Amino acid sequence: MVSDDPQKFRRHGRFMQWPDNLVIGILKRDDLHLEEIDVWNILIKWGTAQIKLPFNNPNDWTSDDFSKLALKLKDCIPYIRFYHISGADFFNHVRPFKILLPKDLYNELLNYHQFKIDKPQFTTILSPRGIVLDSKLFGTRHAALIASWIDRQENFNPVTCHLVPYQFNLLLRGSRDNFKCSTFHRLCDNQGPALIVLKVKGTGELLGGYNPNGWNSTGDWIESTESFIFSLGDGKDPHHSILSRIKYSNFKCAIDDSPCIGPCFGTSDLAMVESSRVANGKFIYDLPWSCIQNCYERTITSTTNFAIEDYEVFKLIQKTPRTT
């Protein structure tokens, strides 16, 4: 099935006979490991087969032929990630079929590729494909942003992020696995590069940090020049984010690798220290977090001590470059 191997979208022998609802279901998927221009070309090929037009000779089509194809693809067009198609591919493969696109969409795509206007008024920029993300806190565009920080692509533009080069494998979710520091170390130690994301209780802020070495409960400081902490704001717009890298003068105390506390960046730049109290004969874990800027470059929140609604930890794995 296509759900097991999205590449079958490209090579399935009976693809041309697939019904509209199946094709639309595939187009909605984020895990199609195809370049968006390939998705577009396959869709055109499917549409022409459905209405029995010669795919290789669009120059011979009549205006009536284009109208029939536009009607056939009307419900599919909204699921094409046009902003993740390169300028060259847009002009070579999309522009010849501009009559198939709503005028507002086409004009905004033209403005984007010609004048780099990346804030459309009438259309929505969909997330890039290729990211499978098991998170209840943040989405694929934020994953792409975080990946760009890891790779030090400081001038990130979510429109041009075609493929995130990392897998985000969920190791821990507080609401699922519990919030104990011991659980954090049991599930997250010895896993390599890791990312944490948390949601602040009361404000809804999304904060987090990247540990390029990973946790090992050594009891020592982890030295790093590549670690950082961040704020994603309320999670609605990647542009409203704050990146705070470790100060070079403090790289020797980038991350506290103590087994007695949870994730801790710097001395207390972003830190979880488990505490408990007894209520009705039971231990209640309050999980205070602190965020007091010291070792990292910038303050990421005005709240210095807070509780959280939830937090997640991901193992980051560098993807093997895809070959076509």
C-alpha positions in Angstrom: 0.0 0.0 0.0 1.0 3.6 -0.5 0.8 4.2 3.2 3.8 1.8 3.6 5.8 3.2 0.7 4.9 6.6 -0.5 7.2 6.1 -3.5 4.4 3.9 -4.9 2.7 7.2 -5.6 5.3 7.6 -8.4 5.6 4.0 -9.7 2.3 2.2 -9.0 1.2 0.6 -12.3 -2.5 1.3 -11.7 -2.0 4.9 -10.5 -3.7 6.4 -13.6 -7.0 4.6 -12.6 -7.0 5.7 -9.0 -10.1 7.6 -7.9 -10.1 11.2 -6.9 -10.5 10.6 -3.1 -7.4 8.3 -3.0 -5.2 10.8 -4.9 -6.4 13.6 -2.6 -5.7 11.5 0.5 -2.1 11.0 -0.8 -1.6 14.6 -1.6 -2.5 15.6 2.0 0.3 13.5 3.4 3.5 15.0 4.9 5.6 11.9 4.5 5.7 11.7 0.7 9.4 11.4 0.1 9.2 13.1 -3.3 10.2 16.5 -4.4 7.2 18.7 -4.7 7.8 19.2 -8.4 7.6 15.4 -8.9 4.2 15.4 -7.0 3.0 18.2 -9.4 4.1 16.4 -12.5 2.6 13.1 -11.4 -0.7 14.9 -10.7 -0.7 16.4 -14.2 -0.1 13.0 -15.6 -2.9 11.5 -13.6 -5.3 14.2 -14.5 -4.6 14.0 -18.2 -5.0 10.2 -18.1 -8.4 10.6 -16.4 -9.8 12.8 -19.1 -7.8 11.1 -21.9 -5.5 13.9 -23.0 -2.1 13.4 -24.5 0.2 14.1 -21.6 3.3 14.8 -23.8 1.7 17.3 -26.1 0.1 20.1 -24.0 0.9 22.5 -26.9 -1.7 20.7 -28.9 -4.4 21.1 -26.2 -7.4 23.4 -26.8 -8.8 25.8 -24.3 -11.6 23.3 -23.8 -9.0 20.6 -22.9 -7.4 22.9 -20.3 -10.9 23.7 -18.9 -11.6 20.0 -18.5 -8.3 19.4 -16.8 -8.8 22.4 -14.5 -12.2 21.0 -13.4 -10.6 17.5 -12.8 -7.8 18.9 -10.7 -9.8 21.6 -8.8 -10.0 19.6 -5.6 -6.3 18.5 -5.8 -4.7 21.9 -6.3 -5.1 23.1 -2.7 -2.8 20.2 -1.5 0.2 21.0 -3.7 3.0 22.7 -1.8 3.7 25.2 -4.5 6.0 27.3 -2.3 8.3 24.4 -2.0 9.0 24.2 -5.7 12.1 25.9 -7.0 11.9 29.0 -9.2 13.3 27.1 -12.2 10.8 24.2 -11.8 8.0 26.7 -11.3 8.7 28.5 -14.6 9.4 25.2 -16.5 6.7 22.9 -15.2 4.0 25.0 -13.4 3.8 28.2 -15.4 2.7 26.3 -18.6 -0.3 25.1 -16.7 -1.1 28.4 -15.0 -4.7 28.3 -16.2 -5.2 25.3 -13.8 -4.4 27.5 -10.8 -6.7 30.1 -9.1 -5.6 33.6 -10.3 -4.7 34.8 -6.8 -2.6 31.8 -6.1 -0.7 32.1 -9.5 -0.1 35.8 -9.1 1.3 35.3 -5.6 3.5 32.5 -6.7 4.8 34.7 -9.5 5.5 37.5 -7.0 7.3 35.1 -4.8 9.6 33.8 -7.6 10.2 37.1 -9.3 10.3 39.5 -6.4 10.8 37.2 -3.3 7.5 38.3 -1.7 7.0 35.5 0.7 3.9 36.7 2.7 0.9 35.9 0.5 -2.4 37.6 1.2 -4.8 35.2 -0.3 -3.2 31.8 0.0 -1.7 29.7 2.8 1.9 28.4 2.7 1.7 24.7 3.5 4.5 22.9 5.4 7.2 21.1 3.4 6.8 17.3 3.0 9.4 14.9 4.3 9.0 15.5 8.0 7.2 12.8 10.1 6.8 14.5 13.5 5.1 12.8 16.5 4.5 16.0 18.6 1.6 17.5 20.4 3.5 20.7 21.0 4.9 22.0 17.7 4.6 21.4 13.9 6.7 20.7 10.9 7.5 24.3 10.1 9.0 24.7 13.6 10.9 21.5 13.1 12.4 22.9 9.9 13.3 26.1 11.7 15.0 24.2 14.5 16.9 22.1 11.9 18.1 25.4 10.3 19.5 26.5 13.7 21.3 23.3 14.1 22.9 23.7 10.7 23.5 27.4 11.4 21.4 28.6 8.5 20.6 31.9 10.2 18.6 33.4 7.4 15.9 30.8 7.6 12.8 31.2 5.3 10.2 28.5 5.9 9.0 28.9 2.3 12.3 27.6 1.0 12.8 24.7 3.4 12.2 21.8 1.0 13.5 18.9 3.2 14.5 18.7 6.8 17.7 16.7 7.1 16.9 15.2 10.5 14.5 12.6 11.9 12.7 13.6 15.1 12.3 10.4 17.1 10.1 10.9 20.2 11.8 9.5 23.3 9.6 11.0 26.0 6.4 12.8 26.5 5.7 14.0 30.0 1.9 13.5 29.9 2.5 10.0 28.6 5.6 8.8 30.5 5.4 11.0 33.6 7.5 14.0 34.6 10.1 12.5 36.9 13.8 13.3 36.4 14.5 9.6 36.8 12.2 8.9 33.8 13.9 11.5 31.8 17.3 9.8 32.3 15.9 6.3 31.8 14.4 7.2 28.5 16.8 9.8 27.2 20.3 9.0 28.3 22.8 7.5 25.8 20.7 8.5 22.8 23.0 11.0 21.2 21.9 14.5 20.0 18.6 15.5 21.6 16.0 18.2 21.5 13.5 19.2 24.2 10.4 21.3 23.7 8.1 22.3 26.6 4.8 24.3 26.9 4.7 26.8 29.8 1.6 26.5 32.0 -0.5 29.6 31.9 1.2 31.4 29.0 1.3 28.7 26.4 4.8 29.7 25.4 6.9 27.0 23.7 10.5 26.8 24.9 13.2 24.3 24.3 16.8 23.5 23.9 19.2 21.5 21.7 21.9 19.2 23.2 24.3 18.1 20.3 26.0 15.6 22.6 23.0 14.1 24.4 22.7 13.2 28.0 24.6 10.4 29.8 24.3 11.1 33.5 28.1 11.6 33.9 27.7 14.2 36.7 30.0 16.5 34.7 29.4 19.5 32.5 28.9 18.9 28.8 31.2 21.2 26.8 29.6 22.5 23.5 29.8 25.4 21.2 26.7 24.2 19.3 24.1 24.0 22.0 21.2 26.5 22.1 17.9 27.3 23.8 15.0 28.9 22.1 11.4 30.2 22.3 8.8 29.5 19.6 6.4 32.0 21.1 2.9 30.8 21.1 3.7 28.4 18.3 1.7 30.1 15.6 4.4 31.8 13.6 8.0 30.6 13.2 9.0 34.2 12.6 8.1 35.1 16.2 10.9 33.0 17.7 14.0 33.6 19.7 17.3 31.8 19.3 19.9 31.9 22.1 23.2 30.2 21.5 25.8 29.3 24.2 28.2 32.1 24.8 31.7 31.0 23.6 33.2 32.1 26.9 30.8 29.6 28.7 31.1 26.6 26.3 32.6 24.5 29.1 29.3 24.7 31.1 26.9 24.4 28.2 24.8 21.6 29.7 24.7 20.1 33.2 24.8 16.3 32.9 23.8 15.5 36.4 21.7 12.4 37.0 19.9 14.2 39.9 18.1 16.8 37.7 16.3 16.8 34.4 17.5 18.7 31.3 19.6 21.7 32.3 21.1 24.2 29.9 23.8 26.4 31.4 23.5 27.1 35.1 19.8 27.9 34.9 19.2 29.3 31.5 16.6 26.6 30.9 16.5 24.0 33.7 14.2 21.4 35.2 14.8 20.5 38.8 12.4 17.9 40.2 10.8 18.6 43.5 7.9 17.0 45.3 5.4 17.5 48.0 3.0 15.2 49.9 -0.7 15.7 49.3 -3.3 13.2 50.6 -0.5 10.7 51.4 0.9 10.8 47.8 4.0 12.4 46.3 3.0 15.2 43.9 5.7 16.3 41.4 5.5 20.0 40.8 8.4 20.1 38.4 9.5 23.7 38.6 11.4 25.0 35.7 13.7 28.0 35.7 14.9 30.3 32.9 17.4 32.8 34.1 19.8 34.0 31.4 23.5 33.6 32.3 25.5 31.2 30.0 23.5 31.7 26.8 23.3 34.8 24.7 19.7 35.9 25.1 16.7 35.7 27.5 14.0 33.5 25.9 11.2 34.3 28.2 10.3 37.0 30.8 9.1 34.2 33.2 11.9 33.0 35.4 10.2 30.2 37.3 7.2 28.3 36.0 5.4 25.0 35.7 4.7 23.3 32.4 1.7 21.7 30.7 3.8 19.1 28.9 7.3 18.5 27.5 8.8 16.3 24.8 12.3 15.0 24.1 13.4 13.9 20.7 16.4 12.0 19.4 17.7 13.7 16.3 19.1 11.5 13.6 20.8 12.8 10.5 19.0 11.5 7.4 20.9 9.8 4.7 20.7 11.9 1.6 18.1 10.6 -0.8 19.1 9.6 -4.3 16.7 9.8 -7.2 
